[in-house]
Amino acid sequence: MSDSISNQEIPASTEILIIGAGLCGSLLALRLAQRGYKIHMMEKRPDLRKTQLVAGRSINLALSDRGIKAMKLAGIQHKVEKLCIPMHGRMIHDREGNSFLSPYSGKKDEYINSVSRSGLNALLLDEAEKMPNVSISFNQNCLSVDFGTTSNQSSSAEFEDFHSKQKTTIQADIIFGTDGAGSAVRHSLEKNPDFEVSQEFLSHGYKELRIPPTENNGWKIHKNALHIWPRGENMVIALPNQDGSFTVTLFLSLASGEYNFENLKTPEKVLEYFRKDYSDALESMPELTTDFFHNPIGELGTVRCFPWQYQGKILLMGDAAHAVVPFYGQGMNASFEDVVVLDGFMEKYKGDWAKIFTEYENHRKKDADAIADLALDNFDEMKEATADPLFQQKRRLETAFEQEFAEEYSSKYRLVTFQEEIPYSEAMKKGRAQDKAMLKLIAEGKLSENLSLKEKLELVKKETIHIMNN
């Protein structure tokens, strides 16, 4: 089950409304219910457990240590593990059809996990729904949120049923907005004159494709890796599924370059592009053109806003507060970590919601901004730098450091992905300094083969400290 919880802080009348039953909202509902609160969760979409999902929007997720920590907190790690496929590194595919595995860590027990978004969301909904103090309603579009004019006045939200068009108003002591990047709760907060929000979109979009399984439901390419075809401005990635297929995602410029979403208008043009840039992937994608023209183009954007809360009554969490592009594989993990961080402040401040929310947002904001920046950085790394010899040399050296001196050195990726006790903001600062130090020393020829691995590490550590201090 979960960590031991004292129910002394919970007034019998406290009712919580969660708007948005995605990954963050479902986990939050489960954890708050475990703490004894009465939860009503409203979701705009149909119940994904009973509905055929629309293809093309399910970029597979990479579950790593920060997300796993949240699963442990809720007592469901063993159930989640059954949905996962370990991925030990990036399998890089070049234009000539060659490939090599770049490990995520020098330690064999550190890896990320491919998991189905819908499968994980369904499991979280099931677990939340098992709680007697949780009710969930689907097909309920949030029209507006009323915060109440005083700190003692209850907040409320108005919903419209997708089918009947009937409108319902629900009052609650506390409202959580976990309704994603297009959050209706965030939109209501924008009426607050102190509220600031920005949405930045990349000039690239994405399209979901597929590598089907073999006839025996096996995997056509290496199962335990995240596959990347880096091609400068654009790239293709592929993550394994339990049925033997791979979810493939094409990240492509919307309008610029020789090939882009604007000019790939015919099957012949799409095949021409893939034969030129992704020929070995094309061999495993018999349904390429069908998938390409059937599935929609998705946007890639970053959302930043502040404050996340209002008078201790409303709080934004997950993508509603800090949506990020998917290139560090941390969007879901960051949302799950939100629940862990909030839970810590709930334990500390025992029902003082104003204190909980204020401390939470002040503590968490810098880390949300950091992972947003890291995700944008990693887009350039994945589509371009992974194929660069200098980057590959740095990565081999990092892996060797982690294999031999795991207690002394962690790469930026390892700091972010496998060391959940380190906040994103600290991981970014140290990781960027290490990257700069190592690339500088390699370019200047100061990490020669005449040096032992320990001597190279000491040089990198010294240069990293110099960069961080300056």
Secondary structure, DSSP 8 states (H G I E B T S, - for coil): -------TT--TT-EEEEE--SHHHHHHHHHHHHTT-EEEEE-SS--TTTS---TT----EEE-HHHHHHHHHTT-HHHHHTT-EEE-EEEEE-TTS-EEEEES-SSTT--EEEE-HHHHHHHHHHHHHHSTTEEEE-SEEEEEEE--SSTTS-EEEEEEETTT--EEEEEESEEEE---TT-HHHHHHTTSTT-EEEEEEEEEEEEEEEE---TTS--SS-SSSEEEEEETTEEEEEEE-TTS-EEEEEEEESS-SSS-TTT--SHHHHHHHHHHH-HHHHTT-TTHHHHHHHS--EEEEEEEEE--EETTTEEE-THHHH---GGGS-HHHHHHHHHHHHHHHHHHHTT-HHHHHHHHHHHHHHHHHHHHHHHHHHHHHHHTGGG-HHHHHHHHHHHHHHHH-TTT---HHHHHHT-TTS-HHHHHHHHHHHHHHHHHHHHTT-S-TTS-HHHHHHHHHHHHHHHHH-
